[in-house]
């Protein structure tokens, strides 16, 4: 079987390759935010992954990714962005906001889709001290990891009551619908932040 065709087979594939799945979660959390983390919570509920290990992998992945982006912003500013004036403007705007509202930004930037990509660089460009950023980022990464993995886990509990092994196709459809709704909500949050 090259690629599983139903949710039960996919979860079994994850269960058989747990170490690789945790490494993937670390890398994904370092570079992105929501959807795969929600699915990891769902997989933890099914027993394919360990709930605590998923939280730790996502926590440290998210923390590490933002520290790297902060360092790049601090070291290179916006020079490395080149001629992309739209991205440069977004990073500079976020840096100005971070100078005034860094606590709230660091706590919330992981949730709206697309904001996380510029936020870490913006913190590095801002006047925010390394020590303050590291402390707040560590707490925020932990809160984000616990929240998103727990929501995925809770979805697993709800969906388990609705489906049985015989209807795992329905479970896959429900999971895709849940992830789609999560993505739409994060896009709306991103637009609201852009208007602010």
QUIQUI-V68080 format. One line per field, one symbol per residue. burial: # if it has 24 or more other C-alpha atoms within 12 Angstrom, else .. A space follows every 10 residues. Layout:
burial->???
This chain:
burial->......##.# #.##...#.. ##..###### ########## ########## #.######## ########## ####..##.. .......#.# #####.###. .#..###### ########## ########.. ..##.###.# ########## ######..## .......... ##.##..##. .#...#...# ..#...
